[in-house]
Amino acid sequence: MKKALPFSVAGLKSLGIASLLIGSSFAISAAPEQCKKVTFSDPGWTDIGATNGIAITLLKAMGYDTQVYLLSVPVGFEGLKNAEIDAFMGNWMPAQSTFIDKYKDNVDVVRTNLEGVKFTLAVPTYVFDAGVKDFADLHKFGKEFHQRIYGIDAGAPANQKLQNMIDNNDFSLQDWKVVESGEQAMLSQVARSVKRDNFIVFLALGVPIQ
């Protein structure tokens, strides 16, 4: 899994992206007036908050104004298409390839900013120790999990992939349900479950063990 940077054609591309993000001496006075404010889309994910924060720090040091809008992934891409949003730093590939294909005439994928990380399902250590060590083990403990997988915000491609897995009865999960909620709500549910030693399976990011 890798994360790339899609930018709207009418937005940051006109500023010279390569030089912009590596801290060149690009003069703000040389930029058109409409390009002196850079807008970002943020689905409310912690990693995107950090990535946006780095980009914003660099931009502000160069004299640009910035603004971040909390938008779902589909709405964010519409914003890019309509040039209402300049940058989205959270294009997880290949999970969001459908959006890139749909908006290929409206956005530019600039470069990858993170490699070697993937999102997948995770369980607490005590659930792993109880025997849930693979997707194929989930259905064996369906009662304990209440046949629920906790995803992230509605409209996220990751949730759709989980739903496709259920619809296709992969790993005998046809009777399961994806619970869609924001990242913080999902993590709160995980915290409550861990506190009570309850079973829970949820979407998480991680670095594969070598």
N, C-alpha and C positions, 0 to 999 in steps of 0.2 A: 504494500500500500504506500502510495506517495501523495503528497499534497502539493498542488500547483497553484499558481496565482492567475486567475482570470481577471482581465481588466476590460472596461468598456472602451470601445474604439474611440468614442468622443471624449474620454476622460484622460487618464494618466498617460496614455500613449503620446499625446501631444506635448507632454513635458519631457519626454526622453527617459523612459523607465530605467534603462540599464544604468545610466549615470545617477538617476535619482536615488535609487535604493542602495548604492554603495557609497554615498556621501560625497559626490563630486561637488565642484564649485558652481554648479548650474545656478545662474542668477535669477531670482524670482522676478526681478524687474523685466527680464526678457520674456516672461510667460504672459500669454494673453490674460486679460482680467478675469475671464470666466474660469481660468485654470488655476487661480491662486488659492482656491479652496478645494480640498480633496476630501471626498466623502467615502466612507467605508460601510460595508454591510457586515453585520455580526449576528449569527443565529442564536447567540447566547451561550456559546461553547467556551469553556475555560481556555482551551488551547488557542482559539481564535482571538480571545481577549488579549493574550500575551503577544501573539503575532501582530495584531493591530497596534498594540502598545509600542512595539519596537519601531514599526513603520511611522507611527505618529510622532514619536520622539525625534526621528531623523528629519521628518518633514518640517516640524516646528522649528528645529534648529536652522533650517534653511529658509525660514520665513513664511512658510505656508500655513494657512488656517486649515483645520481639520474638523470633521464631524463624523461620528459613528451612529448608525441607525440599527436598532435591533429588529431584524427581519428574518422570517423563515427563509430557508434555502430557495424555494420556488419564487417567493416575492423578491428576494434579493437578486435573482437572475433577471427577473422582469425589470428591476431597477437598473441593472447594467444595460439591458437591451434599450431602455428608454433614455439612457444617459442621465438618469437621476442619481445613480450610484457610480462612483469611479472605480472602486476596487473591492474585491472579495478575496480575502486571504485564506479561505478555507475550502478550496476545491479539492476534496478528497477523491483521488483517482485510484482505481477505475470506478468506484462507487457512483460518482456523479457524471459519468461519461454520457448518460442520457441527456443531461442538461447541456453539456458541452456540444453534443451533436445538434441539439435543438437550437442553440443560440450561436452556432459556429460563425454565422455571418455578422454577429453583433458584439462578440467578445474576442479578446486575444488572450491566450494562455501564455504568460510571459516566461515563467521558469518554475522549477520545483524548489520549495523552501524547506522541505522535510522529507527524509527518506528512512526506510527501515522500521517504520511504525505501522501497525495495523489495528483496526478495530475488530473485535470479535466478542464472543460471549464470555463472561467471567462469572465465577462463583466464589464465595468466601472459602477460606482454607478448610474449615470444618466440613463444608459440603464436599470439597474435593477429597478430603480424607474419608468421607463416607462412601465414596465410589463414583462420584460424578467427575470423570476425568476426560470426557469427550462428549461431543454433541449426541452421539449414539446412546449415551447413558442417561440423558435427560428424561426420556419417557418412562424409565424404570422407577423414577421418583416423582412421577406426575402428581400424585396426591400431596406430597410434601411441598412441591412448588406451586400447588393450586393451578397447575397447567398455565402458568403465566411467564412471559418473558418481558422484562422491563426494558423498553427502548428509550429513545430520546424524543425530541419535539416532533409533532405531527408534520408530515411532508418530507421528513428526512429520508434520503435514499436508503440509509442503513435500515430503517424500520421497514421499508418496502421489501428489502431483501429478506428480512426475517419473515415477513408476511408471505412472500413467495415460497419460502421454505415450508411454512405451515400449509399453504394451499396445495403444494405438491406432495404433502405427506412425507417429506424428507425426515429421516430419523424417527418415523412414527409419531410425528407431532401434529397430526391433522386436527386434534381437538384442543390445541393450545391457542393462546391469545397473546397478541403483542399489546402491551400497555404503553401507550404513547404519552409522554409528558416531557416537560423541560428537563434539562440536565440536572439542575439543582433539586427539583422534585424527585427525580429518579434516585439521586444520591442520598436524599433524605430517607427514602424508602429502604435503600440498602442499609443505611446506618441503623434504622429501627429494627430491621430484620437481624442484623448482626448482633445487636444488643440483646435480642431475645433468642439467639441461636436458631433462628428460623431459616428455612431454605429459601434462597432467592438466586435467580440467574438474570444477568443484566448485561447491557452493551457497555463495553469499556475499551480504552486504548491501551496498547502495551507494546513493548519491544520483544520480539520473539527470542526465546532462550536458545543460545547457540550450543 
